Amino acid sequence: MRDFMQRLQQKRVLLGITGGIAAYKACELCRRLCDLGADVQVVMTLAGTRFVTPLTLQALSGRPVRTDLLDPAAEAAMGHIELARWAELILVAPASADFLARLAAGTADDLLTTACLASDAPIAVAPAMNQAMWRSPATQRNCATLAGDGVRIWGPGSGSQACGDEGPGRMLEPNDLLDRVQTLLGTPPVLAGRHVVITAGPTREPLDPVRYLSNHSSGKQGFALAEAAAAAGARVTLIAGPVAVPTPAGVTRVDVTTARDMLAAAEAAAQDADVFIGVAAVADFRPANAADQKIKKAAGGSGLALDLVENPDIIATIASREVRPFVVAFAAETENLIANARSKLERKRVDLVVANDVSRSDIGFGSDDNGVTLVAPEGEECLPAMPKTALARLLIERIARHAIEAAPRQHHAQS
């Protein structure tokens, strides 16, 4: 199976960028297309250059950005025609209302519209504009015309807008557009047809009806992994403790509260899972008996003694199944990171441990960034601090490489 990061290897994508605040997203889109192995040629309208600079896109794509239809150097060899022939896909993101109107009318008054008209490649547009502009009859007529001409209309999404309005008109997020490009041009996603189960967030163990034992886990890393796994083609079941994080698109979410709730959900989901990733920060202990009523302070301030019992070990339970998925454990450590992670790998007989140092304030619990060390039987790999969304994509790539290429679809637990 091919490397997850090379599914667009040498595919030629003409990325058009028109004027609008969503042009900043095109920078991430360009970078991710290149990460996936695509050859990207950026073409910008004059209005597009007012929002992001050609120099930025040149640095990201590795190619000079084209902006001028009548560039004497390029047109000496009929440059706009060669550009149109070169592209295997033309993706315009963002596509402004003005650009959609000009393309629908067949206007060829700049390099981008001319390349679109001169190309036999599929064309996709990602609309981005104010919600009123998107809803206007003129824009809807233009999009209907373009769809009738075979142009793919990708989006828009709905939500808050830079102008303060709420509604449809947001450009789809880069990851969503990447999924569509890969479906159109790429090889099948590396986790297509696979079932990935992920636990995320904390658990809560009740002391009484109003208090509980828990931890600082935000669930962000587990949710980012679920989104990345879905983008890689997997059927994803996300078992989430109590967190306020939106469910990623295409992911089935199961909400739980206690460690025992999470274990039951995990065992049910693992029955047909190919990969199990335990990201959740599961409470190690719970009160032996939760009080039926709120615990009151004792007279004289004598304090409170808690009788705690161990919670079930979810990772070890899944890893000990006779027929089990590929099991990945997360290890949140405050000291001896590698030694403790390797001990966990061996004691729980899992396939891979993702270790992170939660004593650092800049990564881990509650942070938008994380840095981890992958600990496998054959060695370690350090992934430096980066946004959790970016780290999730790298982790899914590594997990896919270990699980799918090195192991059968389901395998027997180690004896």
ABEGO torsion letter per residue (X at the ends): XBBAAAAABGBBBBBBBBBEAAAAAAAAAAAAAAAAGBBBBBBBBAAAAAABBAAAAAAAAGBBBBABAABAAAAAAGAAAAAAAABABBBBOBBBAAAAAAAAAGBBABAAAAAAAABABBBBBBBBBBAAAAABAAAAAAAAAAAAAGBBBBOBBBEBBAAGBBEBGBBBBAAAAAAAAAAAABBBBAABGBBBBBBBEBBBBBABAABBBBBABAGAAAAAAAAAAAAAGBBBBBBBBBBBBBBBBGBBBBBBABAAAAAAAAAAAAAABABBBBABBBBABBBABBBABBBBBBBGGAEBBBBBBBBBBAAAAAAABABBBBBBBBBBBABGAAAAAAAAAAAAGBABBBBBBAABAABEBGBABBBBBBBBAAEBBBBBBBBAAAAAAAAAAAAAAAAAAABBABBBBBX
